[in-house]
Amino acid sequence: MTANTRTDAAGIDLDDVGTNPTSNPSFTDLIASRLSRRHLFGLGVGTAGTALLQACGGGGGAGAGFPILPPVPAPPPPPPAPAPAASLKLGFDAVAKSLADVVAVPAGYTASVLYRLGDPIASGVPAYVNNGTDAANTFDRRAGDHHDGMTFFGVNASGKWDAANPSRGLLVMNHEAITSVFLHPTGQTITGSGAAAVRTVSDEVLREFYVHGVSVIEVNRAGVSWSYKQDSSFNRRVHTLTEMNFSGPAAKTDYLKTKYSTDGSKTRGTVNNCANGTTPWGTYLTCEENWAGYFRRITGTDNAKRSTKELASFARYGVAGNGRELWATFTPDTADNLYGRWNTEVIGATATDDFRNGSNTYGWVVEIDPFTTASTPRKRTALGRFGHEGACLGPVVVGKPLVWYMGDDSQNEYLYKFVSTRNWDAADIGGGIAAGDKYMDDGKLYVAKFKADGTGDWLELKLGVNGITASNPAYAFADAADVLVNTRLAADVAGATKMDRPEWTAVNPKNGEVYLTLTNNSARAVTGTDAANPRSYNDPKGGVAQKGNPNGHIIRFADTGGDPAAVTFKWDVYMFGARSTASADVNLSALGADNDFSSPDGMWFSQAAPGLLWIETDDGKYTDVTNCMLLGALPGKVGDGAAKTITNVDGGTTATQATFVGKAPGTDGLRRFLVGPVDCEITGIAESGDGRALFVNIQHPGENTAKADINDPGKFLSHWPDGDKTRPRSATVVITKNDGGLIGL
């Protein structure tokens, strides 16, 4: 997902445009004949059998999934919720589309605000004033902004992880970005423009340093109500100034050396934390998505000081411009370079004299142990460096490798997976960061190639294979660390499939199949479609053309034999976003008024009700009709639909595209469960251990309010959640069923 657009020096949103210049078609082996349904659906796929299955969302990670594993030894938990019926049924009436500034949920449900931007998480920190004057140096003990990917870790009476706990837990969530117009008295104070623009108020910058990152808070249920515990010893903020260690093959290499860490062993902070993930030993994974835009690098002066390889890397990742928040421009700098560290230009004599490698220290999956407040987070370099949307844990089976699936959130980017070298040993439950060292620092990194016959290949990203060599003319890879620091370039060389903005991944705990949201792609031309990204059309909004694939779709795949370590898979398109009124070649999933949607993003499978999928939207394409939403779904499996040929039209250009379309969901298989307030994104989702409380994040309501309107509350686009002309705030809501039952059923 992308909150607050990431722009280059010309003001272009790099996430909308993308930075993939390769000529890779979405398929390198397209076939001329129509696809054979018998060939695709006759391949067969095993299930996870007796595997312990993890379901999560991405990415955004994604979500609150836990492996169904024995908890750390603890007193017996409260009685669990009754197991849902083998054949699930959605048990709520669809919520109507809405443009109101409220959170709407079905009849019989209640949504309560739990945790908002600025809320204090330590004793002695005053309540949030919410007018931009709250002391900057308190924000390391307050809720951050732009709540995003989230996980609920149940806690037992001994303070240990107990996944089934229904009434006490640690809620760990990302804070992706900021809505600066509401964070400061009158928005950011900036003088000059373009490359000459500078920040001039240090307190503003400090606030922003702190409100990015991650929150760890204790939450508790009393009766039917949930609250967070302000003085809990577990409460913690991880932010842009938190020291972190590198681990894995790129750690302590020249690529990561800076003035702060002359041996490349550590860095400060994490930023643009989008979707998330979990581990079977009970830690949290936060993922650095649109990190590239935070760094200052003025190409007119810096390019001449760079090697050809460095320039290729910067171009591929979009590292250029003055920095989206202009952090590097504040002067004077501090002795420990709090501001200068965001300048990734060549300034000193060597890499250890400046932060020319500063941007290399971001773009990673970061592991945090929420149960050990003094632990140092680790950036796991074996999982590659790109715009990590999330890291979803696949099926967990004792004696088998672990796997994480990861999207790269930008147009025409790729889907990846990491498979551990070590096999899972349940004795490592509760092992913290040390267990991460065992499983996440050594393994195989793959990128996906979707083939036109409905199968696919996982291409290994390793020096010496798939064209990733020192003699490659596009980019000469020097060593294993180079491959991981420049994962996108390695994937280009290998021939990966360019996708329509790959975001959250989620694994169905019933069968181990993996779902991937493809949010949208304005660059997908009628003549540039392929089977896995088959639509290109115009969906006008307010009379303005929206071309490409503006409404997005969700693809799914099954690794061969139900083995996450397999190097082949089969796939189909589970569902297409569309207006219910769109033509049949656009509304391919036959969506109606109760379940039509656009721009799927966050996604997560329930653990209490295996097979129940939650889908969240991050939409600017359909917001003339409805605010962003959360939908409940009961998906089938890969191959439950049919082969189909689509006719795409753009003006005078018409082209056909063959693909595989899953069974239309109907209202029994897909319904709108929640609609959010004005100008928001619905993202981040988790559930209590018994599935009777659903936590959902409402991100950046009213974010497009202009700075010029900040002194006129009547012109704010949103006043949620506090109402009455207040400044809007990102917040977590907790949803409960009035009869105390399982959510959604």
Salt bridges, closest charged atoms under 4 A:
ASP15 OD1 - ARG6 NH2 3.07
ASP16 OD1 - ARG501 NH1 3.44
ASP119 OD1 - ARG116 NH2 3.19
ASP119 OD1 - ARG729 NH2 3.05
ASP134 OD1 - ARG142 NH2 3.92
ASP140 OD1 - ARG141 NE 3.02
GLU204 OE1 - ARG199 NH2 3.56
GLU208 OE2 - HIS184 NE2 2.67
GLU208 OE2 - ARG199 NH2 2.77
GLU218 OE2 - ARG168 NE 3.00
ASP231 OD1 - LYS229 NZ 3.00
GLU243 OE1 - LYS266 NZ 3.51
ASP254 OD1 - LYS257 NZ 2.82
GLU288 OE2 - LYS379 NZ 2.80
ASP302 OD2 - ARG297 NH1 3.02
ASP302 OD2 - ARG306 NE 2.85
GLU310 OE2 - ARG306 NH1 3.02
GLU325 OE2 - ARG324 NE 3.62
ASP336 OD2 - ARG268 NH1 3.83
ASP354 OD2 - ARG356 NH2 2.95
GLU367 OE1 - ARG380 NH2 2.59
ASP408 OD2 - ARG488 NE 2.83
ASP409 OD1 - ARG501 NE 2.81
GLU413 OE2 - ARG316 NH1 2.73
GLU413 OE2 - ARG488 NE 3.77
ASP428 OD2 - LYS438 NZ 2.78
ASP437 OD1 - ARG378 NE 3.19
ASP437 OD1 - ARG380 NH1 2.78
ASP441 OD1 - ARG380 NH1 3.06
ASP453 OD2 - HIS39 NE2 3.43
ASP457 OD2 - LYS451 NZ 3.52
ASP482 OD2 - LYS309 NZ 2.69
ASP492 OD2 - ARG316 NE 2.64
ASP500 OD1 - ARG524 NE 2.84
GLU503 OE2 - ARG501 NE 3.66
ASP530 OD2 - ARG524 NH1 3.42
ASP539 OD1 - ARG579 NE 2.72
ASP559 OD1 - LYS417 NZ 3.62
ASP572 OD1 - ARG556 NE 2.65
ASP596 OD1 - LYS97 NZ 3.13
ASP596 OD1 - ARG672 NH2 2.71
ASP624 OD1 - ARG579 NH2 3.16
ASP640 OD1 - ARG556 NH2 2.71
ASP650 OD1 - LYS547 NZ 3.04
ASP668 OD1 - ARG671 NH2 3.57
GLU681 OE1 - HIS700 NE2 3.58
ASP690 OD2 - ARG221 NH1 3.55
ASP690 OD2 - ARG692 NE 3.79
GLU703 OE2 - HIS700 ND1 3.46
ASP712 OD2 - LYS715 NZ 3.95
ASP722 OD1 - ARG116 NH1 3.02
ASP722 OD2 - ARG729 NH1 2.89
